[in-house]
Every structure is written in structure tokens, then in C-alpha cells.
């Protein structure tokens, strides 16, 4: 193998594929990346057996071939090189890297020992705006928690319909639902529902979220593939393939309340600021209390810690229905508000023991359900 490529371009690809590599003692081959040439393209691949990533770049290929190289040593060495063209040569499982003033050789491994990353050639494909899709994931991706007893809630539920994607995540104490309306350039022929691992969702956001390009999604029964194309030529630039979580996602719609006895409309930034101040004096269970006065159109925020002191503030807003006194974990409230993009937020509740809903004014695309701390 012999090729010429810019150091910055190789570094770009390495930054993408090395993201999923974790040190493995049982399968040391997973600590490496596969480097190979395909016609006029350089291809980098990595896998942790749950997620696989492939990245391509146009380069000047003199001789085709492949080699497996330890990721860390290659990444560290590239950091010492200037932004200049470099020559990569692989022979007898040794990679030579040559620049204007530097030359090194890195011992590699047999490419035949590198795990095969599955390819999905499904006819079931959807093409959509990658930035919009990743932003939706970003609003709920931090909610799930790993659960061996209920692995299905460890991931994110995705429902793909003709013109709508619904994303849902929960940890049993809170739940986020995001709906994305879309007119895909390549619509689905049938509906799909799946559970995406949380780690996969985070990598999707990091890899595809910052690029304003189309994202292709290929569906199969047990795996899913995400792909973006190069700007220069119609060829894949980055592919991420992931296993799916098996199981049936809970019927979350049955727990979403539709009617409320109290509705509070507040300025988002003011509410967020006062919650953060109250959090400094929250109890060991992160408890803060909210109390409304419908006549005065105000809501009190109170927190108390026997070791630190207490906090009390008043927030004015539009309050409808019954007066309410309710306690929440401040972290859960803040997380929900941070993902509301509207300048005004609505808090809806049916009392101190019932789940509450947070959402933006005139925006049903994102709702956040949070359980209160029940009075002792």
C-alpha cells in the first residue's frame, strides 16, 4: 500500500473513527484501526463490536493494500506533524509515515484478523437533514440510564413514519419526547420502530450533528446504518453501523397526562436562573419546592439544607387553575428546561403526587415529563 494525503485530512478521519475505541484486554485487535485503499479513496475503519465506523477520503493512491495499526500511537504521532502532505506506505504489516522532515515506522497487525464491520444493503432507506435529526436526539440523549433489568429503557425509542419521527427516552423518573416533522427526499415505504443504544445516539450527534448535510439511514431487523456523503463526489464519507437493543419499548403514551388542574407559564431564563440559585441550598435528595399563588400570579421557589442554609425567591408568571405546592429534583427540572428552545415555558401538573409536564409555549414538538418528589 502506498498513498499521499494531507496530514489534516488524515487527522480528521482519525478523530472520527477513534471515538468508539476502548481498550480491550480480551480482544486487543479492537485497540486498532484498519487502514486500506479502495481505488482513489483511503478508508479508515474501527469497531467495538457494538458500533462500527468507516470513513473515506479522496487521496492519491499509488499502490492498493491494507494494514491494521494501533490507534493511540498513530494518533499521537500525527499530532507532531505539520499541516503538510504525508506519504503512507504499508508492507509486511509495518506502516511507514513520511513527511518533509520526519519519517517513522509503526508495527501493525494482519488485516485478516480485524473484525468485519457489517454492511447493510437494505432497500428501506430514508434521507433527511442530519443537523435537524441530531438536534432532536440531543434534546433527550442524556435521559436514559443503563439497566440490566430493563435493557429496553437503556436506549432511545425511534419511530419512523412517513412524515414524522418520534424520539423517546426515559429513566423511569422522567421522560422526554421529541417529534420531528419532515419531508424526506427519499421517504420510507413502511413504518419502522426501534431502540437505539444511548452510546450510538451520542456518537451520531458528535459525528453528524455539526455538518449541515443530508443523512441517509438504512434499516435492517437487528442493525441500523447512518451515512453521510462527500461534498466533492457522490461517495460515502462517513458510515456508522450499530446494533439495536432487542425488546419491546414501554407504552409510554399511557402515562402522559392530557388534562391538568394547574398550568404555570414562566420566562424560561428567569426560571432557570432561580432554579440554579435554589440548587445551591437543596437537600441531599436535590429537593426544591414550588408553591403558586393564583391571585398574586406568582410562584415561590424554596430550598433548604440544614448544613448550608436556605433559599427563597418569587417568580411572576401566568398561573391558571388550582394553587399548587410540589417538590422536584432540581437536576431533572433544569435538564428539561435547558432543552426547551422557546423563551417561555409551561409547567403543567395535577398535584403533588402526579407527573408534571414541561414544554415550550405553542410548541408540542418537545415535551418533558418529570415525577415529583412525593411528600413524606
Buried (B, 14 or more C-beta within 10 A) or exposed (E): BBBBBBBBBBBEBBBBBBBBBEEEEEEEBBBBBBBBBEEBBBBBBBBBEEBBBBBBBBBEBEEEBBBBBBBEBBBEEBEEBEEEBBBBBBEEBEBBBBBEEEEBEBEBBEBEEBBEBBEBEEEBBBBBBBBBBBBBBBBBBBBBBEEEEEBBBBBBBBBBBEEEBBBBBBBEBBBBBBBBEBEBEEBBEEEBEBBBBBBBBBBBBEBBBEBEBBBBBBBBEEBBBBBBBBEEEEBBBBBBBBBBBEEEBBEBEEEEBEEBBBBBBBBBEBBBEBBEEBBEBBBEEBBBBBBBEBEEEBBBBBBBBEEEEEBEBEBEBEBBBBEBEBBBBBBBBBBBBEBBEEEBBBBBBBBBEBBBBBBBBEBEBBBBBBBBBEEE
